[in-house]
Amino acid sequence: MKLFGHPDSGHALKVKFFLDWLGIDYNYEFVDIFSKRETRSQEFLKASKFAEVPALIDEGHCYTQSNAILFYLADKFDVFTNAKQRQACLQWLVWEANKIGLCLPQIRAHKKLSPQYPDFTLSQGAYEWLWNRYQHDVGVLDNELNNKSFILGDQVSPADFALSAYLLYTDEIAIDVPENVSLWLGRMPALPGWQSPYDMLKGHIG
């Protein structure tokens, strides 16, 4: 098994943190996501049809899209205890991809990366729309986490790794999170396998 990622990708963080929590043996390769796509390794380009991280190779098959990879790994390693839990997790994975996973990565890229990479700069209208989306979505998440340790209850699930990934970067861009979300985020680094994204996904260019 081999994972491709980069420390500025919360999508890659989801998968690597989950693999490390599982305690699975695998190989990891840093991909310079700011390089031209055609300069990336042929192995990576073959594994990732969209030339994006994360990408996973397992038993000769290639997998892309972070939440799809999480769901695949959860099935492979028998993470779910029953069909109800599996379905509840899937619902949150789909929700995340169209909610927090849509707005927050773009807000973060605008605030953190656009000074060096102008392509990440958002118009004022786009930023305001995404910010309003974020405020609504993080509010929904905060309500769901009321009196819960994790999104499905007392036990962590793949959905927690998906939902938390970009929120674990909010300190670096000075974005506040509501109380229940903050308490939940504080539990994630206490899980086995945790390192900061910049340690977990580190690599070198060249």
Wavefront OBJ file of the C-alpha trace (Angstrom):
o trace
v 0.000 0.000 0.000
v 1.283 3.463 -0.901
v -0.139 6.902 -0.172
v 0.740 10.152 -1.952
v 0.204 13.449 -0.121
v 1.352 16.939 0.839
v 1.202 18.795 4.194
v -0.916 21.638 2.791
v -3.618 19.181 1.760
v -6.221 18.566 4.432
v -7.611 15.910 2.116
v -4.313 14.030 2.339
v -4.245 14.617 6.097
v -7.581 12.793 6.476
v -6.229 9.642 4.909
v -2.754 9.612 6.424
v -4.026 10.295 9.932
v -6.595 7.506 9.514
v -3.951 5.045 8.291
v -1.654 5.949 11.172
v -4.526 5.580 13.638
v -5.210 2.128 12.203
v -1.535 1.256 12.626
v -1.269 -0.020 9.061
v 2.086 -0.580 7.370
v 2.293 1.416 4.144
v 4.640 3.605 2.138
v 4.240 7.350 1.867
v 5.459 9.703 -0.864
v 5.443 13.493 -0.726
v 4.116 15.167 -3.885
v 4.915 18.804 -4.620
v 1.379 19.983 -5.357
v 2.651 23.421 -6.358
v 4.757 22.042 -9.191
v 3.512 21.668 -12.747
v 1.499 18.492 -13.039
v 3.626 17.139 -15.856
v 6.711 17.279 -13.600
v 5.220 14.887 -11.029
v 6.300 11.255 -10.972
v 4.802 8.847 -13.462
v 3.846 6.513 -10.635
v 1.807 9.269 -9.017
v 0.210 10.417 -12.273
v -0.809 6.849 -13.015
v -2.276 6.470 -9.529
v -4.135 9.789 -9.533
v -6.339 10.338 -12.588
v -6.842 13.981 -11.535
v -3.154 14.514 -10.603
v -4.301 15.467 -7.093
v -3.496 14.254 -3.582
v -4.328 12.077 -1.869
v -3.939 9.054 -4.071
v -3.644 5.503 -2.798
v -2.271 2.377 -4.432
v -3.345 -0.897 -2.846
v -2.924 -4.371 -4.289
v -2.385 -2.934 -7.760
v -5.505 -0.766 -7.711
v -5.538 3.038 -7.567
v -7.921 5.076 -5.429
v -8.579 8.826 -5.410
v -10.838 11.303 -3.584
v -10.128 11.416 0.137
v -13.515 10.411 1.500
v -13.849 7.570 -0.990
v -10.424 6.351 0.154
v -11.481 6.557 3.804
v -14.586 4.510 3.092
v -12.564 1.928 1.169
v -10.050 1.595 4.000
v -12.753 1.352 6.640
v -14.335 -1.548 4.761
v -11.004 -3.230 4.096
v -9.960 -3.148 7.738
v -13.390 -3.898 9.244
v -13.739 -0.597 11.073
v -17.538 -0.584 11.073
v -19.318 -2.647 13.700
v -22.676 -2.767 11.902
v -24.539 -1.572 8.803
v -26.194 1.321 10.653
v -22.830 2.759 11.688
v -21.474 2.296 8.164
v -24.406 4.170 6.652
v -24.210 6.989 9.220
v -20.507 7.399 8.469
v -21.154 7.497 4.729
v -23.744 10.246 5.180
v -21.220 12.423 7.020
v -18.513 11.742 4.439
v -20.825 12.937 1.673
v -21.930 15.934 3.766
v -18.336 16.951 4.451
v -17.364 16.865 0.776
v -20.095 19.373 -0.106
v -19.955 21.528 3.034
v -16.834 22.032 5.202
v -14.740 20.313 2.539
v -15.955 22.777 -0.083
v -15.700 26.132 1.651
v -12.876 25.858 4.186
v -10.085 24.648 1.864
v -10.703 27.614 -0.441
v -10.831 30.089 2.439
v -7.582 28.673 3.807
v -5.877 28.781 0.397
v -6.937 32.391 -0.054
v -5.685 33.477 3.372
v -2.513 31.396 3.576
v -1.356 30.621 0.049
v -2.499 33.454 -2.213
v 0.382 35.822 -1.302
v 2.788 33.307 -2.852
v 0.391 31.691 -5.320
v -1.960 34.357 -6.762
v -4.165 31.739 -8.422
v -5.630 31.039 -4.984
v -6.860 34.619 -4.595
v -10.643 34.891 -4.274
v -12.787 37.793 -5.336
v -14.533 39.631 -2.521
v -17.870 38.171 -3.563
v -16.534 34.621 -3.704
v -14.841 34.996 -0.335
v -18.001 36.312 1.308
v -20.090 33.505 -0.160
v -17.653 30.854 1.050
v -17.354 32.516 4.462
v -21.134 32.498 4.898
v -21.187 28.849 3.882
v -18.490 28.064 6.428
v -20.326 29.856 9.233
v -23.500 27.916 8.484
v -21.767 24.568 8.057
v -19.621 24.792 11.176
v -22.780 25.738 13.072
v -24.501 22.569 11.845
v -21.479 20.558 12.941
v -21.424 22.281 16.332
v -25.067 21.413 16.956
v -24.472 17.790 15.980
v -21.516 17.511 18.374
v -23.463 18.721 21.385
v -22.914 16.210 24.209
v -20.929 13.917 21.916
v -17.283 12.900 22.023
v -17.227 12.167 18.284
v -19.614 12.659 15.388
v -21.276 9.237 15.736
v -21.143 9.109 19.538
v -18.502 7.811 21.930
v -16.210 6.163 19.366
v -14.185 7.806 16.637
v -15.102 6.910 13.050
v -13.724 7.678 9.577
v -16.163 10.600 9.447
v -14.271 12.331 12.261
v -11.044 12.195 10.278
v -12.815 13.695 7.263
v -14.713 16.402 9.113
v -11.796 17.539 11.252
v -9.018 17.690 8.670
v -9.247 21.277 7.431
v -10.558 22.476 10.792
v -7.268 21.320 12.318
v -5.565 24.073 10.258
v -7.828 26.932 11.420
v -5.353 28.315 13.983
v -2.895 29.226 11.254
v -5.460 31.393 9.470
v -7.064 32.875 12.607
v -10.522 31.376 12.126
v -12.546 30.722 15.250
v -14.603 27.573 15.746
v -17.599 27.177 18.071
v -17.353 25.494 21.474
v -18.480 21.953 20.691
v -16.332 21.833 17.573
v -13.348 23.124 19.555
v -13.763 20.456 22.228
v -14.052 17.743 19.580
v -10.996 19.009 17.704
v -9.086 18.812 20.969
v -9.795 15.079 21.121
v -8.389 14.319 17.687
v -4.683 14.928 18.531
v -5.068 12.578 21.511
v -5.704 9.671 19.119
v -2.923 7.211 18.218
v -0.959 8.243 15.146
v -1.390 11.994 15.499
v 1.311 14.414 14.436
v 0.955 17.942 13.152
v 0.131 17.969 9.428
v 3.545 19.422 8.640
v 5.270 16.525 10.395
v 2.819 13.828 9.324
v 2.936 14.725 5.630
v 6.387 16.227 5.353
v 8.670 15.699 2.414
v 11.182 17.536 0.342
v 11.252 19.108 -3.074
v 13.818 17.942 -5.569
l 1 2 3 4 5 6 7 8 9 10 11 12 13 14 15 16 17 18 19 20 21 22 23 24 25 26 27 28 29 30 31 32 33 34 35 36 37 38 39 40 41 42 43 44 45 46 47 48 49 50 51 52 53 54 55 56 57 58 59 60 61 62 63 64 65 66 67 68 69 70 71 72 73 74 75 76 77 78 79 80 81 82 83 84 85 86 87 88 89 90 91 92 93 94 95 96 97 98 99 100 101 102 103 104 105 106 107 108 109 110 111 112 113 114 115 116 117 118 119 120 121 122 123 124 125 126 127 128 129 130 131 132 133 134 135 136 137 138 139 140 141 142 143 144 145 146 147 148 149 150 151 152 153 154 155 156 157 158 159 160 161 162 163 164 165 166 167 168 169 170 171 172 173 174 175 176 177 178 179 180 181 182 183 184 185 186 187 188 189 190 191 192 193 194 195 196 197 198 199 200 201 202 203 204 205 206
